[in-house]
Every structure is written in structure tokens, then in C-alpha cells.
């Protein structure tokens, strides 16, 4: 009884991987076909929340800058998709400002 179920699970897993590969390849081929319109730029605002030793948080902002992107569903050419950058244009990153000691790792 377990062998047919295992066979179906393997088949479904293989079909899912094949479908993902076909979708990525089709997306890449469409990007190649529209190479002139396939790339864009999005203005990104990056902020850093630095956690200090006295349990306060200091915020620092970078100047807004343009970041290159591709007009596709998946990332290509080491660039993120434009739809993702538009949704994450205001990026906040947490930074731990205290020095790290491997022997004293009792942070909350």
C-alpha cells in the first residue's frame, strides 16, 4: 500500500519541479525577446535601525538611489524583479550595534 503512494508523491514532486523550470525558462525567453523594454529602475529608500547597548534604537537613512530591475516574474541577470522592488522600495534593516561575543550570548 505504501509503494503506490510513494510513487504518486514522487510523480507530483517531479511534475511540480518541471512546471517551475518551464515557467522560469518561459519568463527568461520573454525577457530576451523584449530586451529593450525588459529592464527598468526603481527608487529605493534604505533605512537602518541600529540597536544600541542601552536598549535604544538609532535610525539612519541613506540617500535614495535608483536600483536596476527586470520586468519579469522571476529574478534574472542578478537583478530583482521590478514588481518586488516596487513593493519593497522602503527597506528597513535591523542592525545589532553591540559587539558580539560567542561566550556571552544571552541577548533577549
C-alpha positions as a printed Julia matrix, in Angstrom:
108×3 Matrix{Float64}:
  0.0    0.0     0.0
  2.85   2.41    0.75
  4.58   1.85   -2.59
  1.79   3.31   -4.81
  1.51   6.36   -2.54
  5.26   6.89   -2.68
  5.14   6.59   -6.47
  2.39   9.24   -6.7
  4.24  11.59   -4.36
  7.39  11.28   -6.47
  5.4   11.91   -9.65
  3.7   15.01   -8.21
  7.06  16.31   -6.94
  8.67  15.77  -10.36
  5.77  17.5   -12.15
  5.99  20.48   -9.76
  9.74  20.86  -10.37
  9.26  20.52  -14.13
  6.46  23.13  -14.12
  8.62  25.58  -12.15
 11.53  25.08  -14.56
  9.28  25.6   -17.59
  7.82  28.79  -16.04
 11.3   30.18  -15.31
 12.52  29.34  -18.83
  9.45  30.93  -20.45
  9.94  34.05  -18.33
 13.61  34.26  -19.36
 12.78  33.78  -23.06
 10.2   36.58  -22.9
 12.8   38.81  -21.26
 15.28  38.02  -24.06
 12.68  38.8   -26.69
 11.84  42.19  -25.12
 15.42  43.09  -24.2
 14.92  46.82  -24.84
 11.84  47.03  -22.58
 12.88  44.28  -20.19
 14.9   46.41  -17.78
 13.89  49.26  -15.51
 14.86  51.23  -12.42
 13.12  51.79   -9.1
 13.99  54.43   -6.5
 14.84  52.64   -3.25
 14.9   54.29    0.2
 17.01  52.33    2.66
 16.87  52.81    6.45
 18.86  51.12    9.17
 17.57  50.52   12.71
 20.69  50.18   14.88
 20.12  48.57   18.27
 22.43  50.22   20.8
 23.75  48.82   24.08
 21.44  51.0    26.2
 18.39  49.35   24.53
 17.69  52.39   22.38
 17.25  52.29   18.64
 19.03  54.75   16.38
 17.77  55.17   12.82
 19.96  56.14    9.91
 18.86  56.77    6.37
 20.75  56.51    3.11
 20.11  58.83    0.23
 17.51  57.43   -2.15
 19.13  55.68   -5.07
 17.98  54.03   -8.28
 18.29  50.27   -8.38
 18.13  48.29  -11.6
 15.43  45.66  -12.05
 13.92  43.38  -14.69
 10.31  43.37  -15.88
  9.66  39.69  -15.28
  8.19  37.32  -12.72
 11.49  35.78  -11.58
 14.89  37.42  -10.97
 17.3   37.31  -13.92
 20.82  38.64  -14.54
 21.35  39.13  -10.77
 18.61  41.75  -10.67
 15.38  41.6    -8.73
 12.01  41.81  -10.48
 10.56  45.31  -10.67
  7.27  44.24   -9.06
  9.24  43.1    -5.99
 11.32  46.29   -5.74
  8.25  48.5    -6.03
  6.68  46.67   -3.08
  9.93  46.84   -1.08
 11.08  50.36   -2.04
 11.14  51.44    1.63
 13.59  48.92    3.04
 14.24  48.76    6.81
 17.15  46.64    8.03
 17.83  45.79   11.68
 21.48  46.09   12.7
 22.81  44.94   16.06
 25.27  47.64   17.12
 26.71  45.84   20.12
 29.85  43.75   19.77
 29.24  40.04   19.55
 30.97  37.69   21.96
 30.47  34.0    21.45
 30.94  33.33   25.15
 28.3   35.89   26.2
 25.29  35.16   24.01
 22.46  35.96   26.43
 20.72  38.57   24.27
 16.92  38.72   24.59
